[in-house]
Amino acid sequence: MYYLKAEASFDSAHFLYGYEGKCSNIHGHRWKIEVTVQNAFLQRNGQQKGMIMDFSDLKRAVRLIAEHYDHSLIYEKNTLKSDTLECLKRDGFRLIEMPFRPTAENLARQFFTALKERGYRVSRVAVYETPENCAMYDEG
């Protein structure tokens, strides 16, 4: 099996509604996404001969995900009071509502699914909240 890995980073904030501890408060991370794709075979012809795929295509896809989430507040649907949400929107804050708690685990699954739906042969996605700690998702 052959593997390629690409990564990108973004800065955003989140909070864990209902969590008993510091992470229930809005806080930020320098998130890092690592995406691994795989294939048992390499391209046999053309410009991508000898490759799984062009690295630049994979890097671009991962970078687009990072750019979408960069400098935003990621929050779980129905966890902000409507007046709070309206004030944040009115003041021009960039908000991304998710149908799930925005944990590293759930973001890893979200990014995995998004890339797979775009036709990438994703093996694993890791999402780092800190340089030392990450959550990974694969269909294992």
Secondary structure, 3 states (H helix, E strand, C coil): CEEEEEEEEEEEEECCCCCCCHHHCCEEEEEEEEEEEEECCCCCCCCCCCCCCCHHHHHHHHHHHHHHHCCCEEEECCCCCHHHHHHHHHCCCCEEEECCCCCHHHHHHHHHHHHHHCCCCEEEEEEEEECCEEEEECCC
